[in-house]
Amino acid sequence: MTRSAAGDPIVGILLAAGSASRFGGGKLLAPLEDGKPLGVHALHTLLACVDSVVAVVRPNDDTLARVLAENGAKVTECPYASDGMGRSLAWAIRATPLARAWVVALADMPWIRAATAQRIADALGNGAALVAGAHLGHRGHPVGFSRQFFAELAMLSGDDGAKTILRTHAAELQLIETDDGGVSRDVDTPGDLQH
């Protein structure tokens, strides 16, 4: 497992501040087959490969915040979460300015394998600037960003997350091809919980 030197951490960011409107609310606490909430699955995948994980939640989402904290996340409430994923990501980046890199994951993607996330973290630890998992040639998650993207990440807004950065710096993006279909499988509706 690649871990960075003390004081120069690779930080996981778990984006858990969506409204889950298509799901009907409470999506990240919905249990998977083993009974664990899907958001906890996504958190555990990140925790296995980085120095620490910051989970971003919506204001007053106290149950989710408690569950994620009990499972090892440092939880931060983003007052601008309703402005979109970009604002939530920017909030987490500004909260972790000493990171050498970030592995960004979506809390509604519980089926990414820990080994896949580890490959993203390892690539960052070995000097990659921008890296993402891919399956069948299509970019997925998680996505890794080196410190050189701090300013751009910290200024994000809207609901496109970091897609603008990925487009702007496409030539620097290293895709790590895997046989892990979880890199592109999320949960939007209750029916998506069927594996």
Secondary structure by P-SEA (a helix, b strand, c coil): cccccccccbbbbbbccccccccccccccccccccccaaaaaaaaaaacccbbbbbbcccaaaaaaaaaaaccbbbbbccccccaaaaaaaaaaaccccccccccccccccccaaaaaaaaaaaaacccbbbbbccccccccccccccaaaaaaaccccccaaaaaaaacccccccccccccccccccccccccc
